[in-house]
Amino acid sequence: MLVACSLVNLTTWEQAEPAFRRLRTLGVEGLAAADPSSLHDLLRPLGLWRRRSVGLVRLAQAWLRSRPTCAKDVERLPSCGKYAADSWAIFVEGRTDVEPTDGKLGWYLERIKESQE
C-alpha cells in the first residue's frame, strides 16, 4: 500500500498501476536490494523517476529494518507523508477519525462513515 501511495503522488492510479504491478513482483527484499537506476525505465512514465526510484528503495530498506505499527510511524518512512499516513490509518488501522486533505481519501472516508450510520 505504501508503494502505491508513493506512486500516485502527482499522477493517477491508472498511470501508476502498471508500475505498481511490476514492483510487486520484486517483493520488498528485491526492491530493497535494487539499484535505483534499474527502476528508471519503469518509473519514467510517472515523472520524477529518479526521485521515486531512490525513495522506493529507501522505503523498502526502512520497512525491512522496522515495520510501522501505526500511521505516525508511516510518516517517518522515506517517500511517505500525510497521504500515506492517512491511507494507513484508514485502510490498515480501520480508523475513521482521520482528517485527510486528499479529496479522494476524504470522499472514501465519508462513504465509510455513511455506511456505519
Order of alpha helices (4+ residues) and beta strands (2+ residues): alpha-alpha-alpha-alpha-alpha-alpha-alpha
